[in-house]
Amino acid sequence: MADTRGEPMDISLFDSFDKLEAMKEEWDRFMEEIGAEIFLTYDWCSTWWKHYGQERELLIAIFRIGKELMGILPLMRDEIGVSVLSVGVVRLVGSDFSPFTTVFPVKSPFIEQAIRSLIEELNRRCQWEILHIGPVCGGYKHQEELQGTVGIHRVRCQRLEKDVPKDLTIKTGVMKPQLFTSANVF
């Protein structure tokens, strides 16, 4: 991997797994490289989406610097609540029905850049109030870096034991997003 720190990160959002079929092998190689669980593989996410994605908006974020893949966030947007009391929530595909914990699928030195890019792109692309990232595995080796990165957005984190999964939720406000951690956010 070339030293790409300092170079601009490109983010592309896709609304269909079909549009990413050509990068299926690259997707799965990337997830294996970063130590992600099966729940972030192309086949798992696309199959989950086929069966449970109705009435939600698919937002697959692909992060690159040049041609090098830096991260993949298979996200979905849906509404939680009733009528005018609903909020738009963006979260990992499968995270509402699957009791899994995962790594954050972005290469370590680029977590901050990816989160900033994602928030900017979501603000341009759709109406959302909550970005829910997780549950992130308590043993994730870049946990402190992830928490420090989201700390830029005025994060409040509760320190949990290493083997307890953490849910990371960025909640937008008028001024700055805030992050709350809990083992039982949703």
C-alpha distance (Angstrom), angle and dihedral (degrees) to the residues before:
residue distance angle dihedral
M1 . . .
A2 3.78 . .
D3 3.81 119.1 .
T4 3.79 100.1 -95.8
R5 3.81 99.7 162.9
G6 3.76 110.4 130.0
E7 3.79 93.4 27.4
P8 3.80 117.3 113.9
M9 3.77 117.0 -94.6
D10 3.78 118.7 -134.1
I11 3.78 118.8 -147.9
S12 3.78 123.7 -163.9
L13 3.79 123.2 -172.6
F14 3.79 118.8 -152.7
D15 3.79 127.2 -166.3
S16 3.80 97.6 -161.5
F17 3.79 138.1 48.4
D18 3.81 87.6 -145.7
K19 3.81 89.2 66.6
L20 3.82 88.8 57.1
E21 3.81 98.9 44.2
A22 3.83 90.0 106.7
M23 3.81 91.0 60.4
K24 3.81 96.3 46.2
E25 3.83 93.6 112.2
E26 3.82 92.4 45.0
W27 3.84 89.0 48.7
D28 3.81 93.2 52.6
R29 3.84 93.3 42.9
F30 3.80 88.9 52.4
M31 3.81 92.7 50.1
E32 3.80 90.6 49.2
E33 3.81 90.9 48.1
I34 3.81 92.8 55.2
G35 3.81 93.9 42.2
A36 3.80 97.0 -111.2
E37 3.78 121.3 166.7
I38 3.81 124.9 -112.5
F39 3.82 88.8 -95.4
L40 3.82 90.3 76.8
T41 3.81 97.6 49.1
Y42 3.78 118.9 115.2
D43 3.82 94.3 -115.1
W44 3.81 94.0 47.8
C45 3.80 93.9 48.6
S46 3.80 95.8 42.8
T47 3.82 92.4 46.9
W48 3.80 91.7 48.0
W49 3.79 89.6 48.7
K50 3.82 92.5 50.0
H51 3.81 91.4 55.3
Y52 3.82 103.2 33.0
G53 3.79 108.1 19.6
Q54 3.79 98.5 90.0
E55 3.79 116.2 132.0
R56 3.81 92.5 11.2
E57 3.77 131.8 102.9
L58 3.81 117.4 -118.0
L59 3.82 115.2 -139.0
I60 3.80 112.2 176.1
A61 3.80 108.8 -176.0
I62 3.82 116.5 -154.1
F63 3.80 115.8 -170.6
R64 3.81 121.2 -160.5
I65 3.75 138.3 168.6
G66 3.76 104.4 -157.3
K67 3.80 104.2 -39.6
E68 3.80 94.4 -31.7
L69 3.80 116.8 109.1
M70 3.81 110.7 -128.6
G71 3.78 102.1 170.5
I72 3.79 148.6 -10.0
L73 3.79 122.3 -153.4
P74 3.81 112.1 -177.5
L75 3.80 98.2 -159.3
M76 3.78 136.7 172.7
R77 3.77 131.5 -162.7
D78 3.76 123.6 -146.0
E79 3.78 140.3 152.5
I80 3.77 123.7 -101.7
G81 3.77 119.7 -165.8
V82 3.75 137.5 31.2
S83 3.80 128.4 -62.8
V84 3.83 111.8 -52.3
L85 3.80 90.6 -1.1
S86 3.80 93.6 68.1
V87 3.79 127.0 111.7
G88 3.79 131.5 -157.6
V89 3.79 111.4 -114.1
V90 3.80 123.6 -167.1
R91 3.81 114.1 -163.3
L92 3.78 143.7 147.2
V93 3.79 116.4 -66.0
G94 3.79 107.5 -99.2
S95 3.79 96.7 14.6
D96 3.79 95.2 116.3
F97 3.82 97.4 55.4
S98 3.80 103.6 26.5
P99 3.80 122.6 77.2
F100 3.79 93.9 -145.1
T101 3.76 136.5 127.8
T102 3.74 121.7 -149.8
V103 3.76 146.8 178.9
F104 3.79 119.7 -99.7
P105 3.84 101.3 -98.0
V106 3.81 98.6 -134.3
K107 3.81 125.5 95.7
S108 3.78 110.0 -98.3
P109 3.80 103.7 -112.7
F110 3.82 90.7 49.8
I111 3.82 102.3 50.5
E112 3.81 94.6 104.7
Q113 3.80 93.6 46.6
A114 3.82 91.5 47.7
I115 3.81 94.5 50.2
R116 3.81 92.2 48.3
S117 3.82 91.2 47.6
L118 3.79 91.8 47.2
I119 3.81 93.9 51.1
E120 3.82 91.1 48.7
E121 3.81 92.0 48.4
L122 3.81 93.7 46.4
N123 3.81 89.7 50.8
R124 3.81 89.2 54.8
R125 3.78 95.7 41.1
C126 3.79 110.9 41.5
Q127 3.79 148.9 -2.9
W128 3.79 110.4 -90.9
E129 3.77 138.4 154.4
I130 3.80 104.0 178.9
L131 3.79 131.3 41.2
H132 3.79 107.5 -165.1
I133 3.80 114.1 -165.6
G134 3.74 112.4 -175.5
P135 2.80 161.4 -57.3
V136 3.80 83.6 -101.4
C137 3.80 115.2 -163.4
G138 3.80 112.8 -105.0
G139 3.81 88.7 -135.2
Y140 3.81 93.3 53.6
K141 3.81 104.6 136.1
H142 3.82 93.6 -140.0
Q143 3.83 95.3 47.0
E144 3.81 94.6 118.1
E145 3.80 92.0 47.4
L146 3.81 90.4 50.2
Q147 3.80 91.5 48.9
G148 3.81 91.2 46.1
T149 3.78 91.0 49.7
V150 3.76 95.1 51.6
G151 3.80 86.1 44.2
I152 3.79 86.1 74.6
H153 3.79 84.3 70.5
R154 3.84 91.9 56.5
V155 3.78 96.1 -90.8
R156 3.74 126.8 -168.4
C157 3.79 111.1 -157.3
Q158 3.75 130.1 -175.1
R159 3.81 110.3 -148.5
L160 3.80 109.6 -127.7
E161 3.79 131.0 -174.3
K162 3.80 114.7 -80.8
D163 3.80 94.6 -109.9
V164 3.82 95.3 48.1
P165 3.82 114.8 92.5
K166 3.79 117.2 -119.2
D167 3.77 125.9 -144.5
L168 3.78 112.4 -149.1
T169 3.76 115.2 -159.1
I170 3.77 123.8 178.9
K171 3.78 108.3 -157.2
T172 3.78 116.3 -166.2
G173 3.74 121.8 -137.5
V174 3.76 133.5 176.5
M175 3.80 92.7 -86.1
K176 3.81 111.2 24.5
P177 3.81 137.4 -10.2
Q178 3.79 114.9 -102.2
L179 3.76 127.9 -152.6
F180 3.78 124.7 -143.2
T181 3.78 124.2 -173.3
S182 3.74 125.6 -156.1
A183 3.77 137.9 146.0
N184 3.82 89.2 -126.7
V185 3.81 110.0 36.1
F186 3.79 97.4 139.5
